Amino acid sequence: MSPKTSAGGTTKGRSGAVTPARAVVLLLAVLALTFIFENTRATRIRLLVPEVTMPLWTALLATGLIGALCGAYFMKRRS
């Protein structure tokens, strides 16, 4: 039997394996989440006109999720 090939005809290696890039991304995600959940005090946040008071971790998590969605959108458009 021949190994599975992708549409381009190249052989796929260990697609499910932990690569150095995946390990770095996982480490960065853990560090970001640790930073977010360590900052739990309430803070005032102003977005254009309204000013709200919310826990800092909520604002940091929302900002991170927005950034991740934007990055995923642009990477999907790139390929």
Contacts in CASP RR format, 6 or more apart in sequence:
PFRMAT RR
TARGET T0000
AUTHOR 0000-0000-0000
METHOD contacts of the structure
MODEL  1
MSPKTSAGGTTKGRSGAVTPARAVVLLLAVLALTFIFENTRATRIRLLVP
EVTMPLWTALLATGLIGALCGAYFMKRRS
3 11 0 8 1.000
3 12 0 8 1.000
4 11 0 8 1.000
4 12 0 8 1.000
5 11 0 8 1.000
5 12 0 8 1.000
6 12 0 8 1.000
32 64 0 8 1.000
35 60 0 8 1.000
36 57 0 8 1.000
36 60 0 8 1.000
36 61 0 8 1.000
37 57 0 8 1.000
39 56 0 8 1.000
39 57 0 8 1.000
39 60 0 8 1.000
40 55 0 8 1.000
40 56 0 8 1.000
40 57 0 8 1.000
41 55 0 8 1.000
41 56 0 8 1.000
42 53 0 8 1.000
42 54 0 8 1.000
42 55 0 8 1.000
42 56 0 8 1.000
43 53 0 8 1.000
43 54 0 8 1.000
43 55 0 8 1.000
43 56 0 8 1.000
43 59 0 8 1.000
44 51 0 8 1.000
44 52 0 8 1.000
44 53 0 8 1.000
45 51 0 8 1.000
45 52 0 8 1.000
45 53 0 8 1.000
45 54 0 8 1.000
45 59 0 8 1.000
46 52 0 8 1.000
END
